[in-house]
Amino acid sequence: QVHLAESGGGLVQAGDSLRLSCVASGRTFNKYGLGWFRQSPGKEREFVAGISRTGSRTFYSDSVKGRFTVSRDDGETATFLQMNSLKPEDTAVYYCASTYGSKWTASDMDYWGEGTLVTVST
């Protein structure tokens, strides 16, 4: 069992930055990859970024590549999503998820946090 808790969401203006955090429970933190997903009203949950179990590989959706950076700190059992140059279309609930596999789709995630809301105004 893995428990994930996100924080850091809020209301910002277009062009601003925001850093999301996700703290994971459990002693097997270095056994799974961590992903960030987001969901807007009326839309399906979509992949945003992911980081491998060892942290050596990162993955991004085309819509955030170059603006968002995912990282992990095994000492703090946490993953972070640094979001720069935010746009109104980035507005969504952002979820942290864990996976023992190597695919980055919502259906391949094993555990989920409850999400944190990010709102980007014009």
C-alpha positions in Angstrom: 0.0 0.0 0.0 1.3 3.5 -0.9 -0.3 6.6 0.4 0.3 9.8 -1.6 -0.6 13.4 -0.5 -0.2 16.4 -2.8 0.1 20.0 -1.8 1.1 23.3 -3.4 -1.9 24.1 -5.6 -3.4 27.5 -5.7 -4.5 30.5 -7.8 -1.9 32.1 -9.9 -1.7 34.4 -12.9 -0.6 33.4 -16.4 3.2 33.4 -16.6 3.7 32.7 -12.9 5.3 29.6 -11.4 4.1 27.0 -8.9 5.7 24.0 -7.3 3.6 21.0 -6.4 4.8 18.5 -3.8 3.7 14.9 -3.3 4.8 13.0 -0.2 4.6 9.2 -0.2 4.3 6.8 2.7 5.9 3.5 2.9 9.5 2.1 3.1 9.6 1.0 -0.6 9.7 4.5 -2.1 12.6 3.7 -4.3 10.8 0.7 -5.8 8.3 2.7 -7.9 8.1 5.4 -10.5 6.0 8.5 -9.8 3.8 10.4 -12.2 1.8 13.6 -12.3 -1.5 13.7 -14.0 -4.2 16.4 -14.3 -7.9 16.6 -15.0 -10.0 19.5 -16.1 -13.8 19.6 -15.8 -15.3 17.5 -18.6 -12.0 16.1 -19.7 -10.2 12.8 -19.1 -7.3 12.6 -16.7 -4.1 13.2 -18.7 -0.5 12.4 -18.2 1.7 15.4 -17.4 5.1 14.2 -16.2 6.8 11.1 -14.8 10.0 10.1 -13.2 11.5 6.6 -13.0 12.2 4.6 -10.0 15.8 5.6 -9.9 15.2 9.2 -11.0 17.4 8.7 -14.0 14.7 9.2 -16.5 11.9 11.8 -16.8 9.0 12.0 -19.2 6.7 14.8 -20.2 3.7 15.4 -22.2 4.2 17.7 -25.2 2.0 20.3 -23.7 4.3 20.9 -20.7 7.7 20.0 -22.1 10.1 22.8 -21.5 7.9 24.5 -18.9 7.5 21.8 -16.2 10.2 19.8 -14.4 9.6 16.7 -12.3 12.0 15.5 -9.6 12.1 13.2 -6.7 13.8 13.2 -3.3 14.1 9.7 -1.9 15.3 11.1 1.4 12.0 12.9 1.8 10.0 10.2 0.0 8.6 13.0 -2.2 8.2 14.0 -5.8 7.9 17.6 -7.0 6.5 19.3 -10.1 8.0 22.7 -10.8 5.6 24.5 -13.2 6.9 27.6 -14.9 5.3 29.9 -17.5 1.8 28.7 -16.5 -1.1 29.2 -18.9 -4.8 29.3 -18.3 -5.1 25.9 -20.1 -2.9 24.4 -17.3 -5.9 24.9 -14.9 -6.8 21.5 -13.5 -6.7 19.2 -10.5 -3.2 17.7 -10.4 -2.8 14.2 -9.1 0.3 12.3 -8.0 0.4 8.6 -8.8 2.8 5.7 -8.3 3.6 2.8 -10.6 5.7 -0.4 -10.4 5.5 -0.6 -14.1 7.1 1.4 -17.0 4.0 2.8 -18.7 2.7 6.3 -18.1 -1.1 6.1 -18.6 -3.7 6.6 -15.9 -4.8 3.0 -16.1 -1.2 1.8 -15.4 -0.9 3.7 -12.1 -1.2 1.7 -9.0 -2.0 4.3 -6.4 -3.3 7.9 -6.5 -3.3 10.9 -4.3 -6.5 13.0 -3.8 -5.3 15.9 -6.0 -4.5 19.6 -5.6 -6.2 22.3 -7.6 -4.2 24.7 -9.8 -6.0 27.6 -11.2 -4.3 29.9 -13.7 -6.0 33.2 -14.4 -5.5 35.4 -17.4 
